[in-house]
Amino acid sequence: MPLALDEPDPVGIHRYQLIVLASGMVDVLRSAGGWICDRARAGWDVNVVVAEHHDARPLSILGASALDGEWSDVVNAASHVGGLAVSARLLAADERIRADVLKVLKRGLTQVTVWGDDWPAEFGRKVDPVQHTLSAAARAFKAHALGAVAAPKDPVTDTETLFDLGTESFRPLYSV
């Protein structure tokens, strides 16, 4: 069952939080599934909002939870937690999400990670990629999660390419 944004922590323990926004389940699993799994195994609470999904089981396999809520509410909540990860495809396609993520970046309090190639023009340039080496467990769980969504049987690679954004990576089009 998906979590709600305003759901209290039943144990009262504050853990690192990662909120992930994705346009599709296969995209998030294929591009960042191992990284998500490794974060969850390291003790992070990983909550994922996927625009097009009907089954949260692949996320559960990775140790993540499906999160319900309006995109802007989710991004706003992410500005108060440890990290936000967003598909570049989603950033390029949705102006509201892009604006909200840029606000989070400008505050400089939240780690923002992006994956994918559809880089939005509002970001001056792609930042240098960061290669995340997947643990053996992450590779296994990622393969199982991809199987749960009937994704094509491409082999799971040892690394995933992500982009860690900071305020220096944002450069509006009107700047010199």
C-alpha angles and dihedrals in degrees: 000000000000119000123239122233094238095047110130122234101259094205098040093232116135111219131175110277128213120188116195125197119196138168094218141011096238091050094054094042095047097042104034108006096110092046090049090050092049091050091050091047089051089060103266121139101235117196121182131198112197119186095211113035137118101176125053092190095100089055091049089053088059093047094254131120131226112244125207123208146093113298094240092049090050093050091047090051089049090060087068098049137065102270150002125203122190136181111244087221090059092046091051094046102045120054094191094054091045091052092047092049090049089054090052090049093050091053087058094207100106130061107237119199126185131190131191141047104266093095114188116238091231088072104076094221140338112279119230112288122249116214111217111202109215121227116237089253092051091052091051095046092044091053090049092048091050089051090053090061093043092242117172111280098251112154116261109247125222094242141039124206115230134167120224108208127206132174089272091063093061115084118161117226092246094058124096 
